[in-house]
Amino acid sequence: MNVIGDGLAIVRGDAQADRVVPPTGHTAWLTTFTAGAMAFLAVFALALSLATGRLAERWSNELARTATVRISAPAGQEAAQVQAAERVLEQTPGVAETRLLDVEEQRALLEPWFGPDLPVEALPIPRMIEVIEDRQGYDAEGLRLRLAAEAPGAVLDDHTRWRRPLVSAAWRLRILGWLSILLIAGAVGAMITLAASAALAANAQVIRVLRLVGARDVYIARAFVRRFTLRALTGAAVGTVIGMAAIALLPRASEEGGFLTGLGFHGWHWLLPLVIPVLAGLVAFAATRQAALRSLRELM
């Protein structure tokens, strides 16, 4: 059976050939419903994959350009240590900006864990200097050595131990999203193969009669391929539209929500789900074609 010819037959249609395939029954609604449900899940898998990709890039960019110098020293030496650390940072190539966090900012950082009434002034909390690097960046190891020599109480934290696990987890979650889409496509193909095989087996007597009156297997198979491909395409289109509507209702990205918000599509990414029905139709076409060829050979 010619693949191009089958594709053209699906587009043109054949009213006589369509009568070979029963228009109703459990295979009809099962194919349409499963394709729609899988398309709905594929929309969410695609949204998750794209969102985690954006999240990984954002975390990587934000954490890569910021660092913190933590200064722990006795009360009488704290001011001198802070000044020494600031002087070292000002003289370090690659450091674009530094800022000493005040007491209120440190209280705000600790508030989610200890509440708003934490007496920061009475606690031995280290002073924090925020460091923002320029595009060229700085030598972290060299800066650590200089701080150790001139401000022994200062410790540089470039967020590497936080950044790497977070970015790695985000990228792995993105891969998981694409893997889910592949598994969904495989499930659709398997389901349509079973449904097409069942329909062919149920119409074995009709197929034998058609052969007796001169119908070729190509003619019979194309009827099944066309019917099941259109069913899958229709179901996937409906599922995709419902999935996109559900994604549009999700909360928008916000700093407070973090990862739990901003899971929708951004910009031109809204066009990507429109490919899902086309892919579902191609999967249905290939699966039904293989099932039809195999089943017709068995009915010889």
N, C-alpha and C positions, 0 to 999 in steps of 0.2 A: 504494500500500500504506500502510495506516494505522500510524503508529509505535506508538501506544498499543495498538492491536490486536495488533501483533507482539509487544510486550512481554508482554501478557497471555497470548498463545499460548505464549511461552517458559516462563512460570510454570506454566500449566496442563498443557502438553504435549499431544501427539496421537500415539498409537501408530501409527495408520494413516499419518499424514504422515511420521513418522520412518522408515518403511520406504523412502521415496523416496531417502534419503541413505544411501550405503553406510556401515555402522558401522565397518568396518576399512579398511585400506589406507594408502598413504603419506601421504595428506592428513590422516588421523586422527591418526597419531602425530606428524606434523610440526607440526600445529597445537598439540597438547598440549605437546610438548617445547619448541617455540619460546616459547610463552606462559610456561611455567615458567622457562626460562632468562632471558627478559627480565624477569620479575618478580623473580628472584633478583638480577639486576643493578640493578634499580630500587630494591630495598631498600638496597643499598650506596650508590647515588647519593643516596638520601634521607638515609641516616645521615651521609654525607660533608657534605651541604649543611647539615644541622642542627648538626653538630659544628663546622664552620668558622664558622657564625653565632655559636655560643657562644664560640668562640675569639676572634673579632673583638671581641665585646663585652667579654670579659675583658681582652684586651690594651688596648683603648681605655680601660677604666675604671682599670686598674692603672697604665698609663703616664701617663694624664692627671693623676693625683693625686700623682705623684712626680717629683722633679727632683733634680739633683745639682749641687753647687757644687765645682768642681775648683780647687785652690789650688796654684799653682806659684810658688815664691819661693826665693831663696837660703837656705841653712841658718840664717843668723843672723836672717832676717826672717820665717821661716815661721810661728813661733808668733804673732807680732804680726798677721800677715795672717789667720791662722785666727781669732784673737779679733775682729778687725775685721769679718770676714765673718759670724761668728756674731752679733755685735751688730747688724749691718744686718738679718740675717734675723729676729732677735727683734723688731725694730721695724717689720717689713713686714706690713701688713694682708693677711690671707689665708693666711699661713703658720701651719699648725697645730702643726708639730713639726719639730725639726731634730735631727740626730744625727751626730756626728763618727765616722767609721769608724776603728777602731783598726788596728794593723799586722796582726793575725791575720785580720781580716775582709778586708783588702786582699789578703793572701796567698791566702785562699780564693777570691777573685774571679779571681786570676791563675793559680791552680793548674791549671785545665783546659788552659791553653795552655803553661805553662812548667814544670809539675811541682810536687811538694810541697816541694822543697828550694830554692826560689827565695829568695835573700837579699834580702828586701824592704828591710831596714834599710840595706843598703849601696848601694841603687839610688836614683837621683833620681826616685822615684815621687811624684807630687803627692798631697797630702792631699785626702780626699773628705768632703764633708758631704752627708748625705742630707736632702732637704727634702720634707716632706709637707704639701700644701695642704689647706685646709678646703673646704667645699662652695662657698663664694663664689669661691675662687681668688684669685690675686694678679696684679698687673700685671708680667708678665715683663720687658717693655722697661724699665719704671721701675726694677725691681730690678737689671737689668744696669747701668743708668747709675749707680745708687748704689754698686754693687760696684766699678765702674770708678773711681769717685771716692775711695772710702774703703779699698778693698782691691784695688789694681791687679792683683795676681796671681790674683784669683778670677774664674772664668769659670762662668756659669750654663748648664747644659745641661738644658733641660726635656723632652728626649727627643722633640721634635717630628719631627726628621729620621728617628728610628727608628720612631716610632709610626705616622706616616702611611703609609709603604710597607707595613708589616706589616698594618695594618688594611685597607688597600686590597687587598692580596693575598688576605687572608682573605675579604673580601666578594666579590671576583671569583671565588674558588674556590667560594663558595656559589652564585653565579649559574651557574657551570659545572655544578654538581650538578643544579640545576633544569633547565638546558638538556639535560643528559644524560637526565633523566626524560622530557622531551618527545620527544627523539630515539628513546628506547626505545618510547614509545607509537606514534610514527610507524612504526617498524620492525615492530611487532606488527600494526598496521593494514595495512601493505603486504603482509606475509607472509600474513595471513589472506585478503586480497583475492585474492592469487594462488592460494592453496589452494582457496578457494571457487569461483573461476573454473574451475580445473582440474577440480574435482569436477562442476560443472555441465556442462562440455564433455564429460567422460567419460560422463555419463549423459544425453546429448542424445537418444539413441533412446528411453530410458525416459520422458523428459519429453514427447516427441512422442506416445507411446502414451497417457500420462496425459491429455494434451490431447484426444485422440480420444475418450476415455471420459468427458469432461466436466469434468476437473479444471481449476480456474482457476489462473492464474499466481500469484495471492496465496497459494493453498493450497500450491503447490509451493515458492515462495520462502520461506515461513515455515518449512517443514521444514528447509531449508538454514540459515536464520538461527538457528533453535533449536539444531540440532546443533553448528554451529561456535561459537556463543556459549557453550554449555555446555562444549565442549572447552577453549576458551580460559580460561573461568572456573575449571575444574578444574586445568588446568596452572598457571595463575597462583597459585592457592591453595597448591598444593604448593610451587612455587618460593618464594613468600613465607614459608612456614613454615620451609623450609630456610635461607633468607637470614636470617631472624630468629634462628634457632639459631646460625648462623655469627657473627652480630653479637654475640650473648650470650657467645661464647667469646673475643672480643677482650679484650686487657688493659684494665683499668680506668684511669681518668685518674690521673696521678701527675706530680709536679713533675719527676722524673728523666726520664720518658719524653717530656714536652712534648707536641708536636703528634702524635706517633706513638701516643699512648694517649688513651683517652676518646673514641673515634670511635663509640661505641654510642649507643643512645637513652637518654634520661633521663626518668623520670617518665611523664607522660601521652603523651610522644612515642612510647612503645611501641605506642600505638593507631594511629598514622598508617600504618604499613605495611599494616594491615588494609584500608585503602582501595584498595590496589593491585589485588587480584583484582577488585573491583567496577569499577574503571576499565578493567581489561583486558577485562572482560565487555562494558562499554559500547563500547569501541573495536571489539571483535569484532562486536558487534551492528551498529554503523554500517557497518563495512567489508563484512560479509557482505550486508547489506541492499542496499548500493549495487551490489556485484558481482552479486547475484542479479537485480536489476532490469535491469541492463545486459545480462547474459548472456541472460536470457529474451527481451528485446527482439530480440537478435541471432538467436535461434533461431526467430523468428516465420516 
